[in-house]
């Protein structure tokens, strides 16, 4: 922070070094000038005023938001509106100390669609929906978040994908140490997976960044000659895919 004297003209030089002693200089010309035209920041007023030291519940149509006391650092006016199944809840510029709960009532949806519904956060640009961990209880969907912004209901009807990486069906894998498969779900993400060889559960390690399942043959579950590998992958709304193949070892 710099304190600038009125009616002064100065040249500030700033030198920054990294740990390898590489240096860079920044030169800034600064004039100290008194201005009477400065105005205080205008506060946008809405019909929803939240006191930082009090709990609050905002409701409209099929959506409600519960805010615990001390969630916000200061009292503030908060944008809150619901159009169809989209909630506008301020802008992602204000930090929060605690999670808020967002609730959607989905009783007006068809039963077959309710299972695939989730709460998602809309990107600031475009129409991409980011899945938020959603709890379902009857006709009520709930998520918890520390981020203001726009939230909406999404529907995930896509099945997870399972693809072998280093082998193919009916292949002899006698000299292999590992089996590798890639699993993915483009909408809500992977929730769980289960793998077995010849009906016996096997441990597969999941590399989250590479979205890869890896099995080590050193656990000695695979038998000589024919083996049946089965993998079931489930996404966060319950959609499941099953991959089954045969491989051989000796």
C-alpha positions in Angstrom: 0.0 0.0 0.0 1.3 3.4 -0.9 0.3 6.8 0.6 0.4 9.4 -2.1 0.9 13.0 -1.1 -1.4 15.6 -2.7 0.2 17.7 -5.5 3.3 15.6 -5.9 4.8 13.8 -8.9 6.9 10.7 -8.2 8.5 7.8 -10.0 8.2 4.5 -8.1 10.5 1.7 -9.0 9.7 -1.8 -7.7 12.2 -4.7 -7.9 11.0 -8.3 -7.5 13.4 -11.2 -7.1 12.5 -14.9 -7.3 14.3 -17.7 -5.3 16.9 -18.0 -8.1 17.7 -14.3 -7.9 16.1 -13.5 -11.3 15.0 -9.9 -11.0 12.5 -7.7 -12.8 11.9 -4.0 -12.4 8.6 -2.2 -12.6 8.5 1.6 -13.1 5.3 3.6 -12.3 4.8 7.3 -12.6 2.3 8.5 -10.0 0.8 12.0 -9.6 -0.9 13.0 -6.4 -4.1 14.9 -7.2 -7.1 15.9 -5.2 -10.4 15.2 -6.8 -13.7 16.3 -5.5 -15.6 14.2 -8.0 -15.1 10.9 -6.1 -18.4 9.3 -5.2 -19.1 6.6 -2.7 -19.9 3.2 -4.2 -23.6 2.9 -5.0 -25.2 0.0 -3.1 -27.7 -2.0 -5.2 -30.8 -2.4 -3.1 -33.1 -5.5 -3.4 -36.1 -6.6 -1.5 -34.0 -9.2 0.4 -31.7 -7.8 3.1 -29.7 -10.4 5.0 -28.3 -9.6 8.5 -25.0 -11.3 9.0 -25.7 -12.3 12.6 -29.1 -13.8 11.9 -30.3 -16.9 10.1 -32.5 -16.4 7.0 -34.7 -18.4 4.7 -35.5 -17.2 1.2 -38.4 -18.9 -0.7 -40.0 -18.5 -4.1 -42.0 -20.9 -6.2 -40.3 -24.4 -5.8 -37.0 -23.1 -4.4 -35.8 -22.2 -1.0 -32.4 -21.2 0.4 -31.5 -21.4 4.0 -28.7 -19.2 5.3 -27.2 -19.9 8.8 -26.2 -16.9 10.9 -22.6 -15.7 10.4 -22.6 -17.1 6.8 -21.8 -13.6 5.5 -19.2 -11.3 7.0 -21.4 -8.2 6.7 -25.1 -7.3 6.3 -26.1 -7.0 2.6 -28.8 -6.8 0.0 -29.0 -10.1 -1.8 -30.3 -10.8 -5.3 -32.8 -13.6 -5.1 -35.1 -14.7 -7.9 -36.5 -17.9 -9.4 -37.6 -18.3 -13.0 -38.9 -21.7 -13.9 -36.2 -24.0 -12.4 -33.4 -21.5 -12.3 -32.3 -19.7 -9.1 -30.4 -16.4 -9.3 -28.6 -15.9 -6.0 -26.3 -12.9 -6.1 -22.9 -13.0 -7.9 -19.8 -14.9 -7.1 -18.0 -11.8 -5.7 -18.9 -12.1 -2.1 -17.0 -14.5 0.2 -19.0 -16.8 2.6 -17.9 -18.3 5.9 -20.4 -21.2 5.8 -22.3 -23.3 3.4 -25.9 -22.4 2.4 -28.4 -25.0 1.6 -30.4 -24.8 -1.6 -33.6 -26.8 -2.0 -35.6 -27.6 -5.0 -39.1 -29.2 -4.9 -39.5 -31.5 -7.9 -42.9 -32.9 -7.2 -44.1 -31.6 -10.7 -41.6 -33.9 -12.5 -42.5 -37.3 -13.9 -41.4 -40.2 -11.7 -39.1 -41.6 -14.3 -37.3 -38.3 -14.5 -36.9 -37.6 -10.8 -34.1 -40.2 -10.4 -31.9 -38.5 -13.0 -32.3 -34.9 -11.7 -29.5 -33.0 -9.9 -28.7 -29.5 -8.8 -26.0 -27.8 -10.9 -24.3 -24.4 -11.0 -24.4 -22.5 -14.3 -21.2 -21.2 -15.7 -20.7 -17.5 -15.8 -20.5 -17.7 -19.5 -22.3 -20.2 -21.8 -24.8 -22.8 -20.6 -22.6 -25.4 -19.1 -23.9 -26.9 -15.8 -21.5 -28.0 -13.1 -22.8 -30.8 -11.0 -23.2 -30.1 -7.2 -23.4 -33.0 -4.8 -27.1 -33.5 -4.4 -29.1 -35.2 -1.7 -32.5 -36.6 -2.6 -35.2 -37.1 -0.1 -38.7 -37.7 -1.5 -39.5 -34.9 -3.9 -36.8 -32.6 -2.4 -33.3 -32.1 -3.8 -30.8 -30.4 -1.6 -27.2 -29.2 -2.1 -24.8 -27.2 0.1 -22.5 -24.4 -1.3 -20.3 -21.5 -0.3 -20.6 -19.9 -3.7 -23.2 -17.4 -4.9 -24.3 -17.5 -8.5 -26.9 -19.1 -10.7 -28.2 -22.6 -9.9 -30.6 -24.8 -11.8 -31.9 -28.4 -12.2 -30.1 -30.7 -14.6 -31.1 -34.1 -15.9 -28.5 -36.8 -16.4 -29.6 -39.5 -18.8 -26.1 -40.4 -20.0 -24.6 -43.7 -19.0 -21.0 -43.9 -17.8 -18.5 -45.1 -20.3 -16.0 -47.9 -19.8 -13.2 -48.5 -22.3 -10.2 -50.9 -22.1 -6.8 -49.2 -22.6 -4.1 -51.9 -22.9 -6.0 -55.0 -23.9 -8.8 -56.4 -26.0 -11.4 -59.2 -25.8 -10.0 -62.8 -25.9 -6.4 -61.6 -25.6 -3.7 -63.6 -23.9 -2.3 -61.5 -21.0 0.2 -63.9 -19.5 3.1 -61.4 -19.6 1.0 -58.4 -18.4 1.4 -56.9 -14.9 -1.5 -54.5 -15.1 -5.0 -54.2 -16.7 -6.0 -50.6 -17.5 -9.4 -49.2 -18.3 -10.7 -45.7 -18.7 -14.1 -44.8 -17.1 -15.9 -41.5 -17.4 -19.2 -39.7 -17.0 -19.6 -36.4 -18.8 -22.5 -35.0 -16.8 -22.4 -35.7 -13.1 -19.2 -37.7 -12.7 -18.4 -41.2 -11.3 -19.8 -42.1 -7.9 -18.7 -45.7 -7.6 -17.4 -48.8 -9.4 -17.1 -52.5 -8.7 -14.9 -55.0 -10.4 -14.7 -58.8 -10.3 -12.8 -61.7 -12.0 -14.7 -64.9 -12.3 -17.3 -63.6 -9.9 -14.6 -62.7 -7.2 -14.3 -59.1 -6.2 -10.9 -57.5 -7.1 -9.2 -54.3 -6.0 -8.8 -51.7 -8.7 -7.1 -48.4 -8.1 -8.7 -45.3 -9.5 -6.6 -42.5 -10.9 -9.0 -39.6 -10.6 -6.9 -37.2 -12.9 -6.5 -39.7 -15.7 -10.0 -41.3 -15.0 -8.3 -44.7 -15.1 -8.9 -48.0 -13.3 -5.8 -50.2 -12.8 -5.7 -53.8 -11.7 -2.5 -55.5 -10.6 -2.3 -59.2 -11.5 0.0 -59.8 -8.5 -3.0 -60.3 -6.3 -3.2 -63.7 -8.0 -7.0 -63.8 -8.3 -6.9 -64.5 -12.1 -6.7 -68.2 -12.8 -4.9 -70.1 -15.6 -6.5 -70.0 -19.1 -10.0 -68.4 -19.3 -11.0 -65.4 -17.1 -14.1 -63.3 -17.1 -13.7 -59.6 -16.1 -16.8 -57.7 -15.1 -16.9 -54.0 -14.1 -20.0 -52.0 -13.1 -19.7 -48.1 -13.0 -22.3 -45.9 -11.5 -22.6 -42.1 -11.8 -23.9 -39.6 -9.2 -27.6 -39.9 -10.1 -27.6 -43.7 -10.3 -27.1 -44.4 -14.0 -25.0 -47.6 -14.3 -23.0 -49.2 -17.1 -21.6 -52.8 -17.2 -18.4 -53.9 -19.0 -17.7 -57.6 -19.4 -15.0 -59.3 -21.3 -12.9 -62.5 -21.5 -9.1 -62.7 -21.3 -6.6 -65.6 -20.9 -3.5 -66.2 -18.8 -1.1 -69.0 -18.0 
